[in-house]
């Protein structure tokens, strides 16, 4: 990742606002369905974001990795817990996962 996590997140926010303002149905989808789905429910928000991080790592989704890593910091997920999630991702996905695991760790470290 050539830019730091904060710059990537700022650019992501700006572009999302542009997309959502021009396509209101997408804004409704994100703010009424997607965002609330990560709130506490039967599964707590921390666990949901760790699941989201694992899915993002395995699907090679850099935006998702940065988002869920930043949420892990915001929700005060302990580094040991975060790193266990990373470990499981690498064990499950093999060496192909390492570049995406590094993005997650870098983001977590920059924002902690």
N, C-alpha and C positions, 0 to 999 in steps of 0.2 A: 504494500500500500504506500504510494508515494506521498500522499497528503496525511496530515495527522487526523485522528478520528473526529476531532471537533470540526475541522474544515469539511470533512466528508459529510458529517451529520448536518451542518449548516446548508451545504449545497443540496442535500437530499430534501431537507425541509422546504427550501425555496422552490425546487422543481416540483415537489408534491403539491405545494400551494398553487402553482401555476396550472398543473394538470387538474386539480380538484376544482379550481375556480372556473375552468373552461368546461368541465364535465361534472356537473353537480351530482349525478348518480354515483360517481366514484367517491365523492366526498361523503355522501350518505353511507355508502358501503363501509368505508374506512371508519368513520366516526360513530356510526350506529351499530355496526356489527363486529368489525375486526378489533378495534381498540377495546371495547368492553369484554371481548372474549378472553382477554388476558388479565382481567380483574379476578380477585379472589372468588372462588366458588367452591364446589366440592374439592377441586384441586386448587391449592393456593397459587398466588401470582408468581412466586419465586419458582416453583416447580414448572409452571406453564412456560415461563421464559427460558428455563433450562432445556425444556423439550423443544421449544422454538429454536434455541441455539443449536441443538443437536441436528434438527431437521435442516436448518440453514447451512450448517457445516457440510452435511452429507449431500446437499443439493448444490453446493458451491455458490451459494447466494451471499455475496459480500455485503449487500445492504442489510439483509437479515442478520448476518453475523454481527455487524456493527450495532444494529438496533438492539438485539437481544443481549449483547455484551454490555452495552450502555445501560440497559434496564437492569442487568445484574448488579451493576455498581449502584444505580439509583435505589434499588431494593435492598442494598447492603447484603448481598449474597457473599458469604465469606469466600476468600480466595481458595481455600482448600476444597470447598464444595464446587466452585467454578472449575478448578483444575481437575477434579474427579470427573466432571462432565466432559471436559476436553479429553481426558484419558480414555474414557469409554468410547468417544467418537473415533479416536485414533485406533484403538483396539478393534472396533467394529469395522472401520473403513480402510485400515491399512495406511501405508505410506502416502497414498494419494490424498489423504486428508490433511497431512501436515501443513501445507501452505495455508489452508483455511483455518486450521487450529492456531497458527501463528497470528493471523489477523484478529482472531478472537482474543488471544492473550495480549497482543499489543494494545487493542482497544481498551480492554479491562485495565491494564497497567496505566495507560495514558489518562484514564478518567478517574482512577482511584486516588 
